[in-house]
């Protein structure tokens, strides 16, 4: 299969490298060709436009910022739908609105194009190591067709359900991570208030029921006071906005998600949106 890739950021670049290592013929496009230079040197091809890219591949992967970006790339003027051949499978690895994903899938289907919403978890490290967790929504046959492609980038590929279901799973993931970060920050706060070193507390908790990836990775970040981004706060803010917008449309309340979303928004408002979102620990420690 010929693979196209759009979105060459901190997640997209290592994903393309892993696709090339797996032997796939990969063509890329980005708004700035300079961002693709290293990938072209590694063996990827360059497409001068989205429309030209879509016309020559069997699978097209997008990994961009938000719902409107995905809509523009796939359905806008000179976008993917304008030149795609019937049978093309679009795999969107962005984090977007579940409702938006369903709408995009329906509109692409009219052109004979399958759409899979496949958001991921695992961050930049997972992208580099090819160990991403991929949450897939959409047609099962389309997923089976592209599974070898996804397997070059991810270790766990789960078909969640129909279109939009992958994004629902990702929204749930972002709640669990955000609330988990807040819980770990409170663990550190209590330990320090009691005059106990939080580092061995973290180590002890990792061996019991409280053990988690969040405690492991983000707990260490808090101990080191090092918030170099694995996942930028400004992106987590966008994702939590999707969570809360979806909850409002469904008429439900998610009070813990609301609290964490507020902390992340406060962090971004302070000009620290480029830090890892676990930097909300500093805000929690400052609270009485």
Phi, psi and omega in degrees: 000138173273132187244134172252149181221129178237127180109090189249050177272205185294339176267317185294317183301308180294330177297318178296318178302317180292326175295318178295318179298328180280357175096009180281147173277111189242131174242137186237158172217144175210161180297327177245118182298332181301330180289348180258358187305311182296326180288321177296319177298330181276354176123357178283156175262160179248133174253133182287346179206162177298317182298318179291325177297312183298330184287344188241006183239162177264331180227131179238122182253133175240142180214083186236195194276313192210176184303314183296327178294318179295315179301316181295316181294318187271327189238354182284175177304133182059026176271192185301315184297339184288337183229356186296140174277146174305137182104347176298140174248119175265125179246112180260116181261008176288169171255112184226179180294134175302321180292320176298320179298319179296320180294316179299317180300317181295318182289323178290326180302329179295340178260007181078020182251131177274146180232128175242124171272116187229062176296161187232161171228148180135346175066190182300322180298316178296323178294318180295317184276354182069032184242025181299151168266123185247124182252111191254134171239141179132192185294131184295324181293320177296320178296317179300322181298319185261002183305320178299327178292313180297326182294340176285343184246335186229155180265328180236121179238114184241125174278110185279320183164208183291178181309135182094340183293326177298319179291328174298315179298320180293321177299318177298320178300316184291329173296310184299319180292312183297311180294325177297319177299315180298320179296317180295321178299321179289327174301311180297321182296315180294316180301313181294322179296332179273001180076023181251137178298122182289342183297308177291334174298312177303314182299319179294316183293330180298336181272358183239199182296337180280351181299138180198165175297323180296313178298321181294300187281306184285329174300320178293321177302317181294318179297319180280347188052046182234108185246035170303134194288129160265327176213114188294144181301323182295331177282323177294324176301315178299317181294320179291332173297320176297317178303308186288325176297318179295318179298318179297318180296330179272352180075031179239160177250141176232080190300321180290321176298321179298318181297314182293320178301321178295319178295317180295319178296322177297318178300314180295319180298334178278004179085019183246031181292343179276348178284163172298145183296343177293352176293353172298345176303322180299322179292319180295321180292334182279342182286148178286000000 
